[in-house]
Amino acid sequence: MVSDSTIATGAALMVTASLPFYLYGAWIMIDAEVVTWDVLIHHLKFIVPGLVLNTIPVAGWMVPRLLDQLRGVLVLHAVLGLQAYALLAFALTGIVRILQVKREADLYSDPTRDVDLDDLHPNMGAWRGRLRVGVFGYVIFWFLAWLLGLYQFLTRYLLG
């Protein structure tokens, strides 16, 4: 049987490995003057692997063990992680609608059109706000949870 320490090391490495994917995926969007369908797909080619690297250890190892470990730093780590995923879900409620409206307006295949996104739908501003709040919130809470997870890993498995 695989030791708890070995699984914890693998989980820590996978979650940590997701960070460069998130950072590069964010850079793609920040650096793009116009978000075309190709830019969006290129962005998702980095964000999705980052999410997978992060979600596998969370869903496969951390969540099933959660109730047995509800104490101290682990409680805060779990709350921050759950908040991160809640904000990711909140962001998705915005991005899905934005994608629908931009596709209907043909802005992914013809991005040269000079159109204010807020003019495409009366709720566009709210959806874009959800996207921003959700993404930035996810990143902030993910980073805090990651730091606490590393602290817990170091104190429990390497120094303890």
CNS distance restraints for C-alpha pairs under 8 A (distance, minus, plus):
assign (resid   2 and name CA) (resid   6 and name CA) 6.56 0.50 0.50
assign (resid   2 and name CA) (resid   7 and name CA) 7.02 0.50 0.50
assign (resid   3 and name CA) (resid   7 and name CA) 6.48 0.50 0.50
assign (resid   4 and name CA) (resid   8 and name CA) 6.04 0.50 0.50
assign (resid   5 and name CA) (resid   9 and name CA) 6.10 0.50 0.50
assign (resid   5 and name CA) (resid 157 and name CA) 6.11 0.50 0.50
assign (resid   6 and name CA) (resid  10 and name CA) 6.27 0.50 0.50
assign (resid   7 and name CA) (resid  11 and name CA) 6.09 0.50 0.50
assign (resid   8 and name CA) (resid  12 and name CA) 6.02 0.50 0.50
assign (resid   8 and name CA) (resid 153 and name CA) 7.20 0.50 0.50
assign (resid   9 and name CA) (resid  13 and name CA) 6.09 0.50 0.50
assign (resid   9 and name CA) (resid 153 and name CA) 7.88 0.50 0.50
assign (resid  10 and name CA) (resid  14 and name CA) 6.11 0.50 0.50
assign (resid  11 and name CA) (resid  15 and name CA) 6.13 0.50 0.50
assign (resid  11 and name CA) (resid  57 and name CA) 5.17 0.50 0.50
assign (resid  11 and name CA) (resid  58 and name CA) 7.93 0.50 0.50
assign (resid  11 and name CA) (resid  61 and name CA) 7.79 0.50 0.50
assign (resid  12 and name CA) (resid  16 and name CA) 5.98 0.50 0.50
assign (resid  12 and name CA) (resid 149 and name CA) 7.75 0.50 0.50
assign (resid  12 and name CA) (resid 150 and name CA) 7.13 0.50 0.50
assign (resid  12 and name CA) (resid 153 and name CA) 7.57 0.50 0.50
assign (resid  13 and name CA) (resid  17 and name CA) 5.89 0.50 0.50
assign (resid  14 and name CA) (resid  18 and name CA) 6.47 0.50 0.50
assign (resid  14 and name CA) (resid  53 and name CA) 5.32 0.50 0.50
assign (resid  14 and name CA) (resid  54 and name CA) 6.31 0.50 0.50
assign (resid  14 and name CA) (resid  57 and name CA) 7.22 0.50 0.50
assign (resid  15 and name CA) (resid  19 and name CA) 7.31 0.50 0.50
assign (resid  15 and name CA) (resid  53 and name CA) 5.90 0.50 0.50
assign (resid  15 and name CA) (resid  54 and name CA) 4.57 0.50 0.50
assign (resid  15 and name CA) (resid  55 and name CA) 7.98 0.50 0.50
assign (resid  15 and name CA) (resid  57 and name CA) 7.30 0.50 0.50
assign (resid  15 and name CA) (resid 146 and name CA) 7.67 0.50 0.50
assign (resid  16 and name CA) (resid  54 and name CA) 7.93 0.50 0.50
assign (resid  16 and name CA) (resid 146 and name CA) 7.71 0.50 0.50
assign (resid  17 and name CA) (resid  21 and name CA) 7.54 0.50 0.50
assign (resid  17 and name CA) (resid  50 and name CA) 7.55 0.50 0.50
assign (resid  17 and name CA) (resid  53 and name CA) 7.01 0.50 0.50
assign (resid  18 and name CA) (resid  22 and name CA) 6.38 0.50 0.50
assign (resid  18 and name CA) (resid  49 and name CA) 7.30 0.50 0.50
assign (resid  18 and name CA) (resid  50 and name CA) 4.19 0.50 0.50
assign (resid  18 and name CA) (resid  51 and name CA) 6.88 0.50 0.50
assign (resid  18 and name CA) (resid  53 and name CA) 5.52 0.50 0.50
assign (resid  18 and name CA) (resid  54 and name CA) 5.97 0.50 0.50
assign (resid  19 and name CA) (resid  23 and name CA) 6.17 0.50 0.50
assign (resid  19 and name CA) (resid  50 and name CA) 6.85 0.50 0.50
assign (resid  20 and name CA) (resid  24 and name CA) 6.02 0.50 0.50
assign (resid  20 and name CA) (resid  50 and name CA) 7.84 0.50 0.50
assign (resid  21 and name CA) (resid  25 and name CA) 5.93 0.50 0.50
assign (resid  21 and name CA) (resid  46 and name CA) 5.09 0.50 0.50
assign (resid  21 and name CA) (resid  47 and name CA) 5.93 0.50 0.50
assign (resid  21 and name CA) (resid  49 and name CA) 7.01 0.50 0.50
assign (resid  21 and name CA) (resid  50 and name CA) 5.07 0.50 0.50
assign (resid  22 and name CA) (resid  26 and name CA) 6.06 0.50 0.50
assign (resid  22 and name CA) (resid  46 and name CA) 6.77 0.50 0.50
assign (resid  22 and name CA) (resid  47 and name CA) 5.53 0.50 0.50
assign (resid  22 and name CA) (resid  50 and name CA) 5.90 0.50 0.50
assign (resid  23 and name CA) (resid  27 and name CA) 6.16 0.50 0.50
assign (resid  24 and name CA) (resid  28 and name CA) 6.25 0.50 0.50
assign (resid  24 and name CA) (resid  46 and name CA) 6.96 0.50 0.50
assign (resid  25 and name CA) (resid  29 and name CA) 6.81 0.50 0.50
assign (resid  25 and name CA) (resid  43 and name CA) 4.92 0.50 0.50
assign (resid  25 and name CA) (resid  44 and name CA) 7.02 0.50 0.50
assign (resid  25 and name CA) (resid  45 and name CA) 7.86 0.50 0.50
assign (resid  25 and name CA) (resid  46 and name CA) 5.21 0.50 0.50
assign (resid  25 and name CA) (resid  47 and name CA) 5.48 0.50 0.50
assign (resid  26 and name CA) (resid  30 and name CA) 6.22 0.50 0.50
assign (resid  26 and name CA) (resid  43 and name CA) 7.39 0.50 0.50
assign (resid  27 and name CA) (resid  31 and name CA) 5.80 0.50 0.50
assign (resid  28 and name CA) (resid  32 and name CA) 6.20 0.50 0.50
assign (resid  28 and name CA) (resid  39 and name CA) 7.41 0.50 0.50
assign (resid  28 and name CA) (resid  42 and name CA) 7.75 0.50 0.50
assign (resid  28 and name CA) (resid  43 and name CA) 5.89 0.50 0.50
assign (resid  29 and name CA) (resid  35 and name CA) 7.22 0.50 0.50
assign (resid  29 and name CA) (resid  39 and name CA) 7.48 0.50 0.50
assign (resid  29 and name CA) (resid  40 and name CA) 7.71 0.50 0.50
assign (resid  29 and name CA) (resid  43 and name CA) 6.75 0.50 0.50
assign (resid  32 and name CA) (resid  39 and name CA) 7.40 0.50 0.50
assign (resid  34 and name CA) (resid 111 and name CA) 6.88 0.50 0.50
assign (resid  35 and name CA) (resid  39 and name CA) 5.67 0.50 0.50
assign (resid  35 and name CA) (resid  40 and name CA) 6.38 0.50 0.50
assign (resid  35 and name CA) (resid 108 and name CA) 7.39 0.50 0.50
assign (resid  35 and name CA) (resid 111 and name CA) 7.56 0.50 0.50
assign (resid  36 and name CA) (resid  40 and name CA) 6.24 0.50 0.50
assign (resid  36 and name CA) (resid 107 and name CA) 7.34 0.50 0.50
assign (resid  36 and name CA) (resid 108 and name CA) 4.70 0.50 0.50
assign (resid  36 and name CA) (resid 109 and name CA) 6.87 0.50 0.50
assign (resid  36 and name CA) (resid 111 and name CA) 6.12 0.50 0.50
assign (resid  37 and name CA) (resid  41 and name CA) 6.15 0.50 0.50
assign (resid  37 and name CA) (resid 108 and name CA) 4.76 0.50 0.50
assign (resid  37 and name CA) (resid 109 and name CA) 6.71 0.50 0.50
assign (resid  38 and name CA) (resid  42 and name CA) 6.05 0.50 0.50
assign (resid  39 and name CA) (resid  43 and name CA) 6.07 0.50 0.50
assign (resid  40 and name CA) (resid  44 and name CA) 6.20 0.50 0.50
assign (resid  41 and name CA) (resid  45 and name CA) 6.22 0.50 0.50
assign (resid  42 and name CA) (resid  46 and name CA) 7.14 0.50 0.50
assign (resid  43 and name CA) (resid  47 and name CA) 6.34 0.50 0.50
assign (resid  44 and name CA) (resid  48 and name CA) 5.60 0.50 0.50
assign (resid  45 and name CA) (resid  49 and name CA) 6.89 0.50 0.50
assign (resid  46 and name CA) (resid  50 and name CA) 6.34 0.50 0.50
assign (resid  47 and name CA) (resid  51 and name CA) 6.18 0.50 0.50
assign (resid  48 and name CA) (resid  52 and name CA) 6.13 0.50 0.50
assign (resid  49 and name CA) (resid  53 and name CA) 5.99 0.50 0.50
assign (resid  50 and name CA) (resid  54 and name CA) 6.19 0.50 0.50
assign (resid  51 and name CA) (resid  55 and name CA) 5.80 0.50 0.50
assign (resid  52 and name CA) (resid  56 and name CA) 5.95 0.50 0.50
assign (resid  53 and name CA) (resid  57 and name CA) 7.39 0.50 0.50
assign (resid  54 and name CA) (resid  58 and name CA) 6.56 0.50 0.50
assign (resid  55 and name CA) (resid  59 and name CA) 5.82 0.50 0.50
assign (resid  55 and name CA) (resid  60 and name CA) 7.99 0.50 0.50
assign (resid  56 and name CA) (resid  60 and name CA) 5.56 0.50 0.50
assign (resid  56 and name CA) (resid  61 and name CA) 7.82 0.50 0.50
assign (resid  57 and name CA) (resid  61 and name CA) 5.23 0.50 0.50
assign (resid  57 and name CA) (resid  62 and name CA) 6.34 0.50 0.50
assign (resid  58 and name CA) (resid  62 and name CA) 4.76 0.50 0.50
assign (resid  58 and name CA) (resid  63 and name CA) 5.91 0.50 0.50
assign (resid  59 and name CA) (resid  63 and name CA) 5.47 0.50 0.50
assign (resid  59 and name CA) (resid  64 and name CA) 7.29 0.50 0.50
assign (resid  60 and name CA) (resid  64 and name CA) 6.91 0.50 0.50
assign (resid  61 and name CA) (resid  65 and name CA) 6.55 0.50 0.50
assign (resid  62 and name CA) (resid  66 and name CA) 6.09 0.50 0.50
assign (resid  65 and name CA) (resid  69 and name CA) 6.68 0.50 0.50
assign (resid  66 and name CA) (resid  70 and name CA) 6.30 0.50 0.50
assign (resid  66 and name CA) (resid  78 and name CA) 7.84 0.50 0.50
assign (resid  69 and name CA) (resid  74 and name CA) 6.91 0.50 0.50
assign (resid  69 and name CA) (resid  75 and name CA) 7.96 0.50 0.50
assign (resid  70 and name CA) (resid  74 and name CA) 6.24 0.50 0.50
assign (resid  70 and name CA) (resid  75 and name CA) 5.39 0.50 0.50
assign (resid  71 and name CA) (resid  75 and name CA) 5.58 0.50 0.50
assign (resid  72 and name CA) (resid  76 and name CA) 7.17 0.50 0.50
assign (resid  73 and name CA) (resid  77 and name CA) 6.04 0.50 0.50
assign (resid  73 and name CA) (resid 148 and name CA) 7.09 0.50 0.50
assign (resid  73 and name CA) (resid 152 and name CA) 7.25 0.50 0.50
assign (resid  74 and name CA) (resid  78 and name CA) 5.99 0.50 0.50
assign (resid  74 and name CA) (resid 148 and name CA) 7.93 0.50 0.50
assign (resid  74 and name CA) (resid 149 and name CA) 7.80 0.50 0.50
assign (resid  74 and name CA) (resid 152 and name CA) 7.47 0.50 0.50
assign (resid  75 and name CA) (resid  79 and name CA) 6.17 0.50 0.50
assign (resid  76 and name CA) (resid  80 and name CA) 6.09 0.50 0.50
assign (resid  76 and name CA) (resid 145 and name CA) 7.88 0.50 0.50
assign (resid  77 and name CA) (resid  81 and name CA) 6.13 0.50 0.50
assign (resid  77 and name CA) (resid 144 and name CA) 7.88 0.50 0.50
assign (resid  77 and name CA) (resid 145 and name CA) 5.01 0.50 0.50
assign (resid  77 and name CA) (resid 146 and name CA) 7.87 0.50 0.50
assign (resid  77 and name CA) (resid 148 and name CA) 5.79 0.50 0.50
assign (resid  77 and name CA) (resid 149 and name CA) 6.42 0.50 0.50
assign (resid  78 and name CA) (resid  82 and name CA) 6.03 0.50 0.50
assign (resid  78 and name CA) (resid 145 and name CA) 7.37 0.50 0.50
assign (resid  79 and name CA) (resid  83 and name CA) 6.05 0.50 0.50
assign (resid  80 and name CA) (resid  84 and name CA) 6.16 0.50 0.50
assign (resid  80 and name CA) (resid 141 and name CA) 5.46 0.50 0.50
assign (resid  80 and name CA) (resid 142 and name CA) 6.98 0.50 0.50
assign (resid  80 and name CA) (resid 144 and name CA) 6.87 0.50 0.50
assign (resid  80 and name CA) (resid 145 and name CA) 5.29 0.50 0.50
assign (resid  81 and name CA) (resid  85 and name CA) 6.45 0.50 0.50
assign (resid  81 and name CA) (resid 141 and name CA) 6.50 0.50 0.50
assign (resid  81 and name CA) (resid 142 and name CA) 5.99 0.50 0.50
assign (resid  81 and name CA) (resid 145 and name CA) 5.46 0.50 0.50
assign (resid  82 and name CA) (resid  86 and name CA) 6.13 0.50 0.50
assign (resid  83 and name CA) (resid  87 and name CA) 6.17 0.50 0.50
assign (resid  83 and name CA) (resid 138 and name CA) 7.50 0.50 0.50
assign (resid  83 and name CA) (resid 141 and name CA) 6.57 0.50 0.50
assign (resid  84 and name CA) (resid  88 and name CA) 6.25 0.50 0.50
assign (resid  84 and name CA) (resid 137 and name CA) 6.60 0.50 0.50
assign (resid  84 and name CA) (resid 138 and name CA) 4.30 0.50 0.50
assign (resid  84 and name CA) (resid 139 and name CA) 7.15 0.50 0.50
assign (resid  84 and name CA) (resid 140 and name CA) 7.66 0.50 0.50
assign (resid  84 and name CA) (resid 141 and name CA) 4.94 0.50 0.50
assign (resid  84 and name CA) (resid 142 and name CA) 5.42 0.50 0.50
assign (resid  85 and name CA) (resid  89 and name CA) 6.24 0.50 0.50
assign (resid  85 and name CA) (resid 138 and name CA) 6.59 0.50 0.50
assign (resid  86 and name CA) (resid  90 and name CA) 6.25 0.50 0.50
assign (resid  86 and name CA) (resid 138 and name CA) 7.86 0.50 0.50
assign (resid  87 and name CA) (resid  91 and name CA) 6.13 0.50 0.50
assign (resid  87 and name CA) (resid 133 and name CA) 7.58 0.50 0.50
assign (resid  87 and name CA) (resid 134 and name CA) 4.51 0.50 0.50
assign (resid  87 and name CA) (resid 135 and name CA) 6.96 0.50 0.50
assign (resid  87 and name CA) (resid 137 and name CA) 5.91 0.50 0.50
assign (resid  87 and name CA) (resid 138 and name CA) 5.31 0.50 0.50
assign (resid  88 and name CA) (resid  92 and name CA) 6.28 0.50 0.50
assign (resid  88 and name CA) (resid 134 and name CA) 5.39 0.50 0.50
assign (resid  88 and name CA) (resid 135 and name CA) 6.22 0.50 0.50
assign (resid  88 and name CA) (resid 137 and name CA) 7.80 0.50 0.50
assign (resid  88 and name CA) (resid 138 and name CA) 5.58 0.50 0.50
assign (resid  89 and name CA) (resid  93 and name CA) 6.54 0.50 0.50
assign (resid  89 and name CA) (resid 134 and name CA) 7.42 0.50 0.50
assign (resid  90 and name CA) (resid  94 and name CA) 7.02 0.50 0.50
assign (resid  90 and name CA) (resid 130 and name CA) 6.41 0.50 0.50
assign (resid  90 and name CA) (resid 131 and name CA) 7.30 0.50 0.50
assign (resid  90 and name CA) (resid 134 and name CA) 5.42 0.50 0.50
assign (resid  91 and name CA) (resid  95 and name CA) 6.29 0.50 0.50
assign (resid  91 and name CA) (resid 130 and name CA) 5.36 0.50 0.50
assign (resid  91 and name CA) (resid 131 and name CA) 4.20 0.50 0.50
assign (resid  91 and name CA) (resid 132 and name CA) 7.05 0.50 0.50
assign (resid  91 and name CA) (resid 133 and name CA) 6.99 0.50 0.50
assign (resid  91 and name CA) (resid 134 and name CA) 4.12 0.50 0.50
assign (resid  91 and name CA) (resid 135 and name CA) 5.92 0.50 0.50
assign (resid  92 and name CA) (resid  96 and name CA) 5.92 0.50 0.50
assign (resid  92 and name CA) (resid 131 and name CA) 6.86 0.50 0.50
assign (resid  92 and name CA) (resid 134 and name CA) 7.81 0.50 0.50
assign (resid  93 and name CA) (resid  97 and name CA) 6.87 0.50 0.50
assign (resid  93 and name CA) (resid 127 and name CA) 7.47 0.50 0.50
assign (resid  93 and name CA) (resid 130 and name CA) 7.25 0.50 0.50
assign (resid  93 and name CA) (resid 131 and name CA) 7.63 0.50 0.50
assign (resid  94 and name CA) (resid  98 and name CA) 6.25 0.50 0.50
assign (resid  94 and name CA) (resid 126 and name CA) 7.74 0.50 0.50
assign (resid  94 and name CA) (resid 127 and name CA) 4.24 0.50 0.50
assign (resid  94 and name CA) (resid 128 and name CA) 6.15 0.50 0.50
assign (resid  94 and name CA) (resid 129 and name CA) 7.65 0.50 0.50
assign (resid  94 and name CA) (resid 130 and name CA) 5.26 0.50 0.50
assign (resid  94 and name CA) (resid 131 and name CA) 5.11 0.50 0.50
assign (resid  95 and name CA) (resid  99 and name CA) 5.97 0.50 0.50
assign (resid  95 and name CA) (resid 127 and name CA) 6.96 0.50 0.50
assign (resid  95 and name CA) (resid 128 and name CA) 7.41 0.50 0.50
assign (resid  95 and name CA) (resid 131 and name CA) 5.97 0.50 0.50
assign (resid  96 and name CA) (resid 100 and name CA) 6.30 0.50 0.50
assign (resid  97 and name CA) (resid 101 and name CA) 6.25 0.50 0.50
assign (resid  97 and name CA) (resid 127 and name CA) 6.99 0.50 0.50
assign (resid  98 and name CA) (resid 102 and name CA) 6.03 0.50 0.50
assign (resid  98 and name CA) (resid 124 and name CA) 6.87 0.50 0.50
assign (resid  98 and name CA) (resid 127 and name CA) 6.68 0.50 0.50
assign (resid  98 and name CA) (resid 128 and name CA) 7.34 0.50 0.50
assign (resid  99 and name CA) (resid 103 and name CA) 5.98 0.50 0.50
assign (resid 100 and name CA) (resid 104 and name CA) 6.16 0.50 0.50
assign (resid 101 and name CA) (resid 105 and name CA) 6.18 0.50 0.50
assign (resid 101 and name CA) (resid 120 and name CA) 7.01 0.50 0.50
assign (resid 101 and name CA) (resid 121 and name CA) 7.34 0.50 0.50
assign (resid 102 and name CA) (resid 106 and name CA) 6.10 0.50 0.50
assign (resid 102 and name CA) (resid 107 and name CA) 5.30 0.50 0.50
assign (resid 102 and name CA) (resid 108 and name CA) 6.74 0.50 0.50
assign (resid 102 and name CA) (resid 120 and name CA) 7.87 0.50 0.50
assign (resid 103 and name CA) (resid 107 and name CA) 6.10 0.50 0.50
assign (resid 103 and name CA) (resid 108 and name CA) 6.28 0.50 0.50
assign (resid 105 and name CA) (resid 120 and name CA) 7.54 0.50 0.50
assign (resid 106 and name CA) (resid 110 and name CA) 6.03 0.50 0.50
assign (resid 106 and name CA) (resid 111 and name CA) 7.85 0.50 0.50
assign (resid 107 and name CA) (resid 111 and name CA) 4.82 0.50 0.50
assign (resid 107 and name CA) (resid 112 and name CA) 7.91 0.50 0.50
assign (resid 107 and name CA) (resid 113 and name CA) 7.26 0.50 0.50
assign (resid 115 and name CA) (resid 119 and name CA) 7.30 0.50 0.50
assign (resid 115 and name CA) (resid 120 and name CA) 7.92 0.50 0.50
assign (resid 116 and name CA) (resid 120 and name CA) 7.20 0.50 0.50
assign (resid 117 and name CA) (resid 121 and name CA) 7.72 0.50 0.50
assign (resid 117 and name CA) (resid 124 and name CA) 6.91 0.50 0.50
assign (resid 118 and name CA) (resid 122 and name CA) 6.82 0.50 0.50
assign (resid 118 and name CA) (resid 123 and name CA) 7.70 0.50 0.50
assign (resid 118 and name CA) (resid 124 and name CA) 5.20 0.50 0.50
assign (resid 118 and name CA) (resid 125 and name CA) 5.78 0.50 0.50
assign (resid 119 and name CA) (resid 124 and name CA) 7.78 0.50 0.50
assign (resid 120 and name CA) (resid 124 and name CA) 7.06 0.50 0.50
assign (resid 123 and name CA) (resid 127 and name CA) 6.29 0.50 0.50
assign (resid 124 and name CA) (resid 128 and name CA) 6.05 0.50 0.50
assign (resid 125 and name CA) (resid 129 and name CA) 6.09 0.50 0.50
assign (resid 126 and name CA) (resid 130 and name CA) 6.19 0.50 0.50
assign (resid 127 and name CA) (resid 131 and name CA) 6.24 0.50 0.50
assign (resid 128 and name CA) (resid 132 and name CA) 6.23 0.50 0.50
assign (resid 129 and name CA) (resid 133 and name CA) 6.02 0.50 0.50
assign (resid 130 and name CA) (resid 134 and name CA) 5.73 0.50 0.50
assign (resid 131 and name CA) (resid 135 and name CA) 5.96 0.50 0.50
assign (resid 132 and name CA) (resid 136 and name CA) 5.97 0.50 0.50
assign (resid 133 and name CA) (resid 137 and name CA) 5.67 0.50 0.50
assign (resid 134 and name CA) (resid 138 and name CA) 5.86 0.50 0.50
assign (resid 135 and name CA) (resid 139 and name CA) 6.22 0.50 0.50
assign (resid 136 and name CA) (resid 140 and name CA) 6.16 0.50 0.50
assign (resid 137 and name CA) (resid 141 and name CA) 6.03 0.50 0.50
assign (resid 138 and name CA) (resid 142 and name CA) 5.69 0.50 0.50
assign (resid 139 and name CA) (resid 143 and name CA) 5.96 0.50 0.50
assign (resid 140 and name CA) (resid 144 and name CA) 6.30 0.50 0.50
assign (resid 141 and name CA) (resid 145 and name CA) 6.01 0.50 0.50
assign (resid 142 and name CA) (resid 146 and name CA) 5.94 0.50 0.50
assign (resid 143 and name CA) (resid 147 and name CA) 6.19 0.50 0.50
assign (resid 144 and name CA) (resid 148 and name CA) 6.30 0.50 0.50
assign (resid 145 and name CA) (resid 149 and name CA) 5.95 0.50 0.50
assign (resid 146 and name CA) (resid 150 and name CA) 6.11 0.50 0.50
assign (resid 147 and name CA) (resid 151 and name CA) 6.17 0.50 0.50
assign (resid 148 and name CA) (resid 152 and name CA) 6.08 0.50 0.50
assign (resid 149 and name CA) (resid 153 and name CA) 6.01 0.50 0.50
assign (resid 150 and name CA) (resid 154 and name CA) 6.01 0.50 0.50
assign (resid 151 and name CA) (resid 155 and name CA) 6.13 0.50 0.50
assign (resid 152 and name CA) (resid 156 and name CA) 5.81 0.50 0.50
assign (resid 153 and name CA) (resid 157 and name CA) 5.53 0.50 0.50
assign (resid 153 and name CA) (resid 158 and name CA) 6.99 0.50 0.50
assign (resid 154 and name CA) (resid 158 and name CA) 4.89 0.50 0.50
assign (resid 154 and name CA) (resid 159 and name CA) 5.79 0.50 0.50
assign (resid 154 and name CA) (resid 160 and name CA) 7.63 0.50 0.50
assign (resid 155 and name CA) (resid 159 and name CA) 4.96 0.50 0.50
assign (resid 155 and name CA) (resid 160 and name CA) 5.18 0.50 0.50
assign (resid 156 and name CA) (resid 160 and name CA) 4.84 0.50 0.50
